[in-house]
């Protein structure tokens, strides 16, 4: 540590991080502005990574899950960083497995093409997963994916999307520029929050982006996370929880600016942020200013809003625990619906295991036949649910609530007397 004289008492300026073990470090400085003034407001305890499904029940290394807010730039982030190789080396999330996300990406590609792409354009996606977004662009658009999970990247290649198995950073950005040319659009969807070194990310973007190019990012929106009690969005892969203001603070350090923001309904509420070089000459839209004003009006520049969020999280756990204790007194079967990362956070935080849930159904083949991280609930294929319906299904994939409830099979489940338990934003039975 470094000590700086500060009058009656010395001010302690911590180092950037310290190691807790081979797989986790403790962050002491803000990922956006490098301030050491990090206020801890939410501790979800220790749990395994939310996508670390098991082939059989066994012990797993658990890591602290603590959220802090920077009191200088108001960026919300995790205190602890788990080794990304452990999180992403072998990944069980495939974007194309979700029908709503496939539809979302189809419209997304059209929007980027119509707004930004001209003759012989080149598009790079960071964290491109199985290539479902890049595959939506027309043939005239050159595309390249950058994806660290080898198994997921292979699925993208099978889809016909050229993909590098890499963690994106300044070196990778320079290599792509040298081998392919500058990018007219760089896309990053639900991945920027996964990156510990945000300045390394932005250096890579700065290196690769064309002078009039655009960096388009989709992330869960901090306003929705806090206002709608979405604490299960907080897990080890998600190191950052962005507001428009924290994005603006990050961009301006690289002579860029946020020029537009669009709110999206996917994943319970996200923002699509458009970032360009200041030299490109584009002024921010009114929506940028409006959302910055909203964030301040909601108190996201002070401790009180975050402390109240933490209190609501605690009350939610109490409500869920009491509900399941009462439901289990009857001769009923309860299952989970959707083996999602957010669902695994909920199960671990609320200590819900196979003594409560008979299984979790999921449509992703790679998850079927596995066990949920930490709580070891078996994951089964949907046919099990439809052939022998339970009395209750906990909607762990609550962010797809509307699409799920519209499904014919789920409508029949409810008509026959089955009920969904909704854990977020407040405990309910529907």
WOCORGI-V607382 format. One record per run of one state. SS is the DSSP state (h for helix, s for strand, l for the rest). FROM is the first residue (numbers start at 1). LEN is the number of residues. If there is no record, write none. Layout:
ss:SS from:FROM len:LEN
ss:SS from:FROM len:LEN
This chain:
ss:l from:1 len:1
ss:s from:2 len:3
ss:l from:5 len:6
ss:s from:11 len:3
ss:l from:14 len:3
ss:s from:17 len:5
ss:l from:22 len:2
ss:s from:24 len:4
ss:l from:28 len:10
ss:s from:38 len:10
ss:l from:48 len:6
ss:s from:54 len:1
ss:l from:55 len:8
ss:s from:63 len:8
ss:l from:71 len:5
ss:s from:76 len:3
ss:l from:79 len:1
ss:s from:80 len:3
ss:l from:83 len:1
ss:h from:84 len:5
ss:l from:89 len:6
ss:h from:95 len:3
ss:l from:98 len:1
ss:h from:99 len:18
ss:l from:117 len:5
ss:s from:122 len:5
ss:l from:127 len:7
ss:h from:134 len:3
ss:l from:137 len:5
ss:s from:142 len:5
ss:l from:147 len:3
ss:h from:150 len:9
ss:l from:159 len:4
ss:s from:163 len:2
ss:l from:165 len:5
ss:h from:170 len:11
ss:l from:181 len:2
ss:s from:183 len:7
ss:l from:190 len:2
ss:h from:192 len:3
ss:l from:195 len:3
ss:h from:198 len:11
ss:s from:209 len:12
ss:l from:221 len:1
ss:h from:222 len:6
ss:l from:228 len:3
ss:h from:231 len:3
ss:l from:234 len:6
ss:s from:240 len:2
ss:l from:242 len:2
ss:h from:244 len:9
ss:l from:253 len:3
ss:s from:256 len:9
ss:l from:265 len:1
ss:h from:266 len:3
ss:l from:269 len:1
ss:s from:270 len:8
ss:h from:278 len:3
ss:l from:281 len:5
ss:h from:286 len:12
ss:l from:298 len:5
ss:h from:303 len:25
ss:l from:328 len:6
ss:s from:334 len:4
ss:l from:338 len:3
ss:h from:341 len:10
ss:l from:351 len:9
ss:s from:360 len:2
ss:l from:362 len:9
ss:s from:371 len:1
ss:l from:372 len:6
ss:s from:378 len:3
ss:l from:381 len:1
ss:h from:382 len:6
ss:l from:388 len:4
ss:s from:392 len:4
ss:l from:396 len:2
ss:h from:398 len:9
ss:l from:407 len:1
ss:h from:408 len:8
ss:l from:416 len:3
ss:s from:419 len:4
ss:l from:423 len:5
ss:s from:428 len:2
ss:l from:430 len:1
